[in-house]
């Protein structure tokens, strides 16, 4: 299996005969500017966009049905039910591609039990999320909140800061995002502990000092000064960072979440932050989004909140659409193995 990474992979030159057409349905917001390369074209030889819409009704037209769509491109945030409806309506669909790396917003029994191949945008968003991870580490190590308070007060008062070098980053979910974060952490002089669902016998990585299976989670958090949650959301990872796990963290630990909100027991996290059982948190994802105004997280000084936008650069979102167009579409029409296959049984 082959996976794309925007930092290390080079654009592919696709040659060879076209073996089939790609007849595409875009399950997207028609006004989504990031999808303009798909909407406006040009598309690769053998490919054509049949329709754009967000509900089954947008595609349930004789002119579309008669063309037997075989590809669905997904970027609409409320695509779960419409996607299953489209798969039922169009049994000709062979391949579904999502513009995001996470697939929790389309995950369903209907999708996972279907014979379609599923691919995603893994490798497109890793570098900016890795930068966010290190920003959170620096935010707490250098006590940025205090710096800002003192600036507002015109208060020239020196205070000791922490050195990131020599500290330990524990990565829960040592995949593409986790590894990109580990790479930067190593540049800072950190020790890196990784956790993976399945570990190849020959596992070796220059950016990971120790690797754990899922049973090693408690040991990993006990040893870590900063804990990055970068695992996808599945039935197995929902609530993975539980009250028990948080109780084993160092009181000086900082928890960083770039995976999905429900991976952390949010009520237990609020309690741990409020009681000083951990030092702080940096959250780019929440259990409920947008984060309700009534959430105690807003009022905790030791919780850095970003509105799930730390991977939302203009170029990355557009590049994600362009990856579908320039890398996977040419493969599909030539019958070549697609990049970024998703294991539907594992959920990522």
C-alpha positions in Angstrom: 0.0 0.0 0.0 1.2 3.5 -0.9 0.6 6.7 1.1 1.1 10.3 0.1 3.1 12.8 2.1 3.3 16.4 0.8 6.8 16.9 2.4 8.5 13.8 0.9 6.5 12.8 -2.2 7.0 14.2 -5.7 4.2 14.7 -8.2 3.7 11.6 -10.4 3.8 11.6 -14.2 1.0 9.3 -15.2 1.3 7.5 -18.5 -0.4 4.5 -20.1 -3.7 3.8 -21.7 -7.0 4.8 -20.1 -8.9 1.7 -19.2 -12.1 3.3 -17.8 -13.8 6.6 -17.2 -14.1 8.4 -13.9 -17.7 9.7 -13.6 -17.6 11.9 -10.5 -20.2 13.0 -8.0 -19.0 15.8 -5.7 -20.8 15.4 -2.3 -19.7 19.0 -1.4 -20.8 22.5 -0.8 -21.1 24.1 -4.3 -19.7 27.3 -2.9 -16.6 25.6 -1.4 -13.7 27.6 -2.9 -11.2 25.0 -2.0 -12.8 22.7 -4.5 -12.6 25.0 -7.5 -9.9 22.9 -9.2 -12.5 20.1 -9.2 -15.5 22.3 -10.1 -13.8 24.4 -12.8 -11.3 21.9 -14.1 -9.6 20.9 -16.2 -9.7 17.3 -15.1 -7.4 14.5 -16.2 -8.1 12.6 -19.3 -10.9 10.1 -18.9 -12.5 12.1 -16.0 -15.6 14.2 -15.8 -17.6 15.8 -13.0 -21.3 14.9 -13.3 -22.8 16.9 -10.4 -22.2 18.8 -7.2 -24.6 18.7 -4.2 -25.1 17.9 -0.6 -28.2 15.7 -0.6 -29.5 12.7 -2.6 -32.1 14.9 -4.3 -29.2 16.9 -5.9 -28.1 13.8 -7.7 -31.4 11.9 -8.2 -31.9 13.0 -11.8 -32.2 10.9 -14.9 -29.4 12.6 -16.6 -27.1 11.6 -13.8 -28.5 8.1 -13.2 -28.0 7.2 -16.9 -24.3 7.9 -16.7 -23.6 5.4 -13.9 -21.4 7.4 -11.6 -18.5 5.4 -10.3 -16.6 7.9 -8.1 -17.7 10.1 -5.1 -15.5 13.0 -3.9 -16.6 14.0 -0.3 -15.9 17.2 1.6 -19.3 18.2 3.0 -19.2 18.1 6.8 -22.7 16.5 7.0 -22.0 13.8 4.4 -22.6 10.7 6.5 -26.2 9.9 5.6 -26.2 11.3 2.1 -23.1 9.2 1.3 -24.9 6.0 2.3 -28.0 7.1 0.3 -25.8 7.7 -2.8 -24.1 4.3 -2.4 -27.5 2.6 -2.3 -28.8 4.7 -5.2 -25.7 4.2 -7.4 -24.4 0.6 -7.1 -22.0 1.6 -9.9 -19.8 3.5 -7.5 -16.4 1.9 -7.1 -14.5 4.5 -5.2 -15.1 7.1 -2.5 -12.4 9.8 -1.7 -12.6 12.2 1.2 -10.8 15.5 1.2 -9.9 15.2 4.9 -7.5 12.8 6.6 -10.1 11.8 9.2 -13.1 9.8 8.1 -15.2 9.9 11.3 -17.6 12.4 9.6 -18.6 9.8 7.0 -18.0 6.6 9.1 -21.1 4.3 9.0 -22.0 0.6 8.8 -23.4 1.4 5.3 -20.1 2.7 4.1 -17.9 0.1 5.8 -20.0 -2.8 4.6 -20.1 -1.6 1.0 -17.6 -3.0 -1.6 -16.3 0.5 -2.6 -12.7 1.4 -2.1 -12.2 4.3 0.3 -9.2 6.7 0.2 -8.4 9.9 2.1 -6.1 12.9 2.3 -3.6 11.4 4.7 -0.2 13.2 4.5 -1.7 16.6 3.5 -2.1 18.2 6.9 0.6 16.7 9.0 3.2 19.5 8.9 1.0 22.3 10.2 -0.4 20.1 13.0 3.2 19.2 14.0 3.9 23.0 14.2 0.9 23.4 16.4 2.1 20.6 18.7 5.4 22.4 19.2 3.7 25.7 19.6 1.7 24.3 22.5 4.9 22.9 24.1 6.5 26.4 23.9 3.3 28.1 25.1 3.5 26.3 28.4 7.3 25.9 28.7 7.8 29.7 28.3 4.6 30.6 30.1 3.2 32.7 27.2 0.0 33.7 29.2 2.2 35.4 31.8 4.2 37.1 29.1 1.0 38.5 27.6 -0.3 39.6 31.0 3.0 41.4 31.8 3.0 43.1 28.5 -0.5 44.4 29.0 0.5 45.6 32.4 3.8 47.1 31.2 5.4 44.9 33.8 9.1 44.2 33.3 9.5 41.2 35.7 11.8 38.4 34.9 10.8 34.8 35.7 12.3 31.3 35.1 11.2 29.3 32.0 11.4 25.7 31.1 13.6 24.1 28.5 11.9 21.8 26.0 15.2 20.1 25.2 15.5 16.9 27.3 11.8 16.6 27.9 9.6 13.7 26.6 6.9 13.8 24.1 4.4 10.9 24.2 2.6 10.4 20.9 -0.7 8.5 21.1 -1.2 7.5 17.5 2.2 7.3 15.9 0.9 7.7 12.3 1.5 10.4 9.8 0.7 13.4 12.1 2.4 11.8 15.0 5.5 11.1 13.1 5.6 14.6 11.7 5.4 16.0 15.2 8.1 13.6 16.4 10.4 14.9 13.7 10.1 18.4 15.0 10.3 17.3 18.6 13.6 15.6 17.8 14.9 18.9 16.3 14.1 20.5 19.7 16.1 17.8 21.5 13.1 15.8 22.9 12.8 12.2 23.6 9.9 10.6 21.8 7.6 7.7 22.9 5.1 6.4 20.4 2.0 4.3 20.6 0.5 2.3 17.8 -2.4 -0.1 17.4 -0.3 -2.5 15.5 3.5 -2.5 15.5 5.5 -4.2 12.6 8.1 -6.7 13.9 10.8 -4.8 12.1 9.6 -1.3 13.4 12.5 1.2 13.5 12.1 4.9 13.2 14.8 7.6 13.7 12.1 9.9 15.3 10.9 7.4 17.9 12.9 6.3 20.8 10.4 3.8 22.2 7.3 2.3 20.7 4.3 0.8 22.6 1.2 -1.1 21.7 -2.1 -0.1 23.0 -1.5 -1.9 26.4 1.4 0.5 27.0 -0.7 3.7 27.2 -0.5 4.1 31.0 3.3 3.6 30.9 3.6 6.2 28.1 1.7 8.9 29.9 3.5 8.3 33.1 6.8 9.0 31.3 5.7 11.9 29.2 6.0 15.6 29.8 3.9 16.4 26.8 1.2 14.1 25.4 0.1 14.4 21.9 -3.2 12.7 20.9 -3.1 12.1 17.1 -5.0 8.9 16.7 -8.1 8.7 14.5 -11.5 8.4 16.1 -12.8 4.9 16.0 -15.0 2.7 18.3 -11.7 1.5 19.9 -10.3 5.0 20.5 -13.4 6.8 21.7 -12.7 7.7 25.4 -9.2 6.3 25.1 -7.8 9.2 27.3 -10.0 8.3 30.2 -10.2 9.6 33.8 -7.9 6.6 34.8 -5.4 7.5 32.1 -5.4 11.2 33.1 -4.8 10.1 36.8 -1.5 8.5 35.7 -0.2 11.7 34.0 2.5 13.8 35.7 1.1 16.9 37.4 3.4 18.8 35.1 2.1 17.2 32.0 0.6 19.0 29.0 -2.1 17.3 26.9 -2.4 18.2 23.2 -5.2 17.0 21.1 -5.2 17.2 17.3 -7.0 13.9 16.7 -10.7 14.2 17.5 -12.5 15.5 20.6 -14.2 12.3 21.8 -10.9 10.5 22.1 -10.6 12.3 25.4 -13.1 12.1 28.2 -13.8 15.8 28.2 -15.4 15.9 31.7 -12.5 14.1 33.2 -10.1 16.5 31.4 -12.0 19.5 32.8 -11.7 18.1 36.3 -8.0 17.3 35.9 -7.3 20.9 34.6 -9.4 22.6 37.3 -7.8 20.6 40.1 -4.3 21.0 38.8 -3.8 17.3 38.3 -2.1 18.1 35.0 -0.4 21.4 34.0 -2.4 22.3 30.9 -3.9 21.4 27.6 -3.9 22.5 24.0 -7.1 21.5 22.2 -7.7 22.0 18.5 -10.7 19.5 18.6 -13.6 19.2 21.0 -16.3 16.6 21.8 -18.9 19.0 20.5 -18.0 21.5 17.9 -18.4 24.5 18.0 -17.5 24.3 21.6 -20.6 25.4 23.6 -20.3 28.8 25.2 -21.3 27.1 28.5 -18.3 24.8 28.5 -16.0 25.3 31.5 -13.0 24.9 29.1 -13.5 28.5 28.0 -12.8 29.7 31.6 -9.8 27.5 32.4 -6.6 29.6 32.2 -4.6 26.4 31.7 -6.5 25.4 28.5 -5.5 26.7 25.1 -8.4 26.5 22.7 -8.3 26.7 18.9 -11.5 26.3 16.8 -10.4 23.1 14.9 -8.4 25.2 12.5 -4.8 24.4 13.0 -4.6 22.5 9.7 -6.8 25.0 7.9 -4.4 26.7 5.7 -5.7 27.9 2.3 -3.1 26.1 0.4 -3.4 22.7 2.2 -7.2 22.5 1.6 -6.8 23.3 -2.0 -3.8 21.0 -2.3 -6.0 18.2 -0.8 -8.5 18.6 -3.7 -5.6 18.8 -6.2 -4.2 15.6 -4.8 -7.4 13.8 -5.7 -7.3 15.3 -9.2 -3.6 15.0 -10.1 -2.6 11.9 -8.2 -5.5 9.5 -7.7 -7.8 10.2 -10.6 -5.1 9.4 -13.2 -4.5 6.2 -11.3 -8.2 5.2 -11.2 -8.7 5.7 -15.0 -5.7 3.5 -15.7 -6.5 0.8 -13.2 -3.4 1.6 -11.1 -3.4 1.1 -7.3 -4.8 4.3 -5.5 -2.8 6.2 -3.0 -4.0 6.5 0.7 -6.3 3.5 1.0 -8.4 3.4 4.1 -8.8 0.2 6.1 -12.6 0.3 6.5 -12.6 -2.5 9.2 -10.1 -0.5 11.3 -11.7 2.9 10.5 -8.6 4.6 9.2 
